[in-house]
Amino acid sequence: MKFIKEEDEERRDYIFQKNDKTLFGTRIIILVLVILTGAVIASGIHFEWF
């Protein structure tokens, strides 16, 4: 199974397709995860859990 499919390949066994929508969605998801991780760390510091 291939992880990323190029735009001009004729395959069906892939997880992500290399196009603008997939790259945009991946960036949004990574940004949200970074923000959530920062919020957990900040709340832990604020409530003195760390």
C-alpha positions as CSV (number, residue, x, y, z in Angstrom):
1,M,0.0,0.0,0.0
2,K,1.3,3.4,-0.9
3,F,1.0,6.3,1.5
4,I,0.7,9.2,-1.0
5,K,-0.6,9.0,-4.6
6,E,0.7,11.3,-7.2
7,E,-1.9,13.1,-9.3
8,D,-1.1,11.3,-12.5
9,E,-0.9,7.7,-11.1
10,E,-3.6,5.1,-11.9
11,R,-3.8,3.3,-8.6
12,R,-6.4,2.7,-5.9
13,D,-4.3,1.5,-2.9
14,Y,-3.3,4.8,-1.3
15,I,-4.1,6.8,1.8
16,F,-3.6,10.4,0.7
17,Q,-3.7,12.0,-2.7
18,K,-1.2,14.7,-3.6
19,N,-3.4,17.7,-4.4
20,D,-4.3,21.1,-3.0
21,K,-7.3,19.9,-0.9
22,T,-5.4,17.2,0.8
23,L,-2.4,19.5,1.6
24,F,-4.8,22.2,2.9
25,G,-6.7,19.8,5.1
26,T,-3.5,18.3,6.5
27,R,-2.2,21.7,7.4
28,I,-5.4,22.6,9.1
29,I,-5.4,19.4,11.2
30,I,-1.8,19.8,12.2
31,L,-2.5,23.4,13.2
32,V,-5.5,22.4,15.3
33,L,-3.4,19.7,17.1
34,V,-0.6,22.1,17.8
35,I,-3.1,24.6,19.3
36,L,-4.8,22.0,21.4
37,T,-1.4,20.7,22.7
38,G,-0.5,24.3,23.6
39,A,-3.8,24.8,25.4
40,V,-3.3,21.6,27.5
41,I,0.2,22.7,28.5
42,A,-1.0,26.2,29.3
43,S,-3.9,25.0,31.4
44,G,-1.5,22.5,33.2
45,I,0.9,25.4,34.0
46,H,-2.0,27.7,35.1
47,F,-3.6,25.1,37.4
48,E,-0.1,24.0,38.7
49,W,-0.4,20.4,37.5
50,F,3.1,20.4,36.2
